[in-house]
Amino acid sequence: MQEGSRATHADRGEAASAEGMAAMGTSGSGARLEAVAVFLHAASRRRARHFNSAVMTDAAMDIMLSIFVAQVHGRPIGRSALAMANVLTMERIHALIEELVQANLIVRAEPLKPVVMTERGARLMHSYLETQKIAA
């Protein structure tokens, strides 16, 4: 195997550690990132209500934001809770989760198991939220 070609845990789609995500939630930076995630999710909901159309949301990002906040708190979140939190049908949740699995952002799991981000997904969400310039 050549240098740089070794698969990492994230490359294999392994879950971000619950301890690592929960610890992030207790730090000052983690609290800010959680606040940013909550703000962005709420903004998506406000946008959908304002335009009176779900087409004005980004359902995949809303799902990732919901999972991020749940993981920061060390709480499992299932597909039904994701559907309710994001005003999506179960059919749409299943389809979006499959797309997020294919993108190596969340771990493939049975429908009744909690939905969790891969290490790669958690790292990318963390870095994305850090770049957001909002008062949180």
C-alpha positions in Angstrom: 0.0 0.0 0.0 1.4 3.4 -1.0 1.9 6.2 1.5 -1.3 8.2 1.7 -3.5 5.4 0.4 -4.3 3.8 3.7 -7.9 3.9 4.6 -8.7 5.8 7.8 -11.7 5.1 10.1 -13.6 7.9 8.4 -12.8 6.6 4.9 -14.4 3.3 5.9 -17.6 5.0 7.1 -17.1 4.4 10.8 -19.0 6.5 13.3 -17.6 9.6 15.0 -17.0 8.7 18.6 -19.9 9.7 20.9 -17.4 10.7 23.5 -15.6 13.1 21.1 -18.8 14.7 19.9 -20.2 15.1 23.5 -16.9 16.5 24.7 -17.0 19.1 21.9 -20.4 20.2 23.2 -19.0 21.0 26.6 -16.2 23.2 25.3 -16.7 26.9 24.6 -16.1 26.2 20.9 -18.5 23.3 21.0 -21.2 25.4 22.5 -20.7 28.0 19.8 -20.8 25.4 17.0 -24.0 23.9 18.5 -25.6 27.4 18.6 -24.6 27.9 15.0 -26.1 24.6 14.0 -29.4 25.4 15.8 -29.5 28.9 14.2 -28.9 27.5 10.7 -31.6 24.8 11.2 -34.1 27.4 12.5 -33.2 29.7 9.6 -34.1 26.9 7.1 -37.5 26.4 8.8 -38.1 30.1 8.8 -37.2 30.3 5.1 -39.6 27.5 4.3 -42.5 29.2 6.2 -41.7 32.6 4.7 -41.8 31.2 1.1 -44.6 28.8 2.1 -42.6 26.0 0.4 -40.4 23.1 1.5 -38.5 23.6 -1.7 -36.7 26.5 0.0 -35.0 24.3 2.5 -31.9 22.2 2.2 -33.2 18.9 3.6 -29.9 17.1 3.6 -28.1 19.9 5.5 -31.1 20.1 7.9 -30.6 16.4 8.6 -26.9 16.8 9.2 -27.5 19.7 11.5 -30.0 17.7 13.5 -27.6 14.8 13.8 -24.8 17.1 14.8 -26.7 18.6 17.7 -27.9 15.2 18.8 -24.4 13.8 18.7 -22.9 16.8 20.6 -25.4 16.1 23.4 -24.6 12.3 23.2 -28.2 11.5 22.4 -29.2 9.0 19.7 -31.5 10.3 17.0 -33.5 8.0 14.7 -35.1 8.3 11.4 -38.6 9.1 12.8 -37.2 11.9 14.9 -35.3 13.3 11.9 -38.5 13.2 9.9 -40.4 15.1 12.5 -37.7 17.6 13.2 -37.3 18.4 9.6 -40.9 18.1 8.4 -40.1 15.3 6.0 -41.9 12.1 5.0 -40.3 8.8 6.0 -39.8 8.0 2.3 -37.9 11.3 1.9 -35.8 10.6 5.0 -34.9 7.1 3.8 -33.8 8.5 0.4 -31.8 11.4 1.9 -30.1 9.1 4.4 -29.0 6.8 1.5 -27.6 9.8 -0.3 -25.7 10.9 2.9 -24.4 7.3 3.3 -23.2 7.3 -0.3 -21.4 10.7 0.4 -19.7 9.0 3.4 -21.2 11.6 5.8 -23.4 9.2 7.9 -23.0 5.6 8.8 -25.2 3.0 7.1 -27.5 1.5 9.8 -30.7 -0.5 10.0 -33.8 1.7 9.9 -34.6 1.4 13.6 -31.0 2.2 14.7 -29.8 5.7 15.5 -28.4 7.7 12.7 -24.8 8.9 13.3 -22.2 10.8 11.3 -19.0 9.2 10.1 -15.8 10.7 11.4 -15.5 12.4 8.0 -19.1 13.8 8.3 -18.4 15.1 11.8 -15.1 16.7 10.8 -16.7 18.4 7.8 -19.7 19.6 9.8 -17.4 21.0 12.5 -15.2 22.8 10.0 -18.3 24.1 8.1 -19.9 25.4 11.2 -16.7 27.1 12.3 -16.7 29.1 9.0 -20.2 30.5 9.6 -20.1 34.2 10.5 -23.3 34.6 12.6 -23.8 36.0 16.0 -24.3 32.9 18.1 
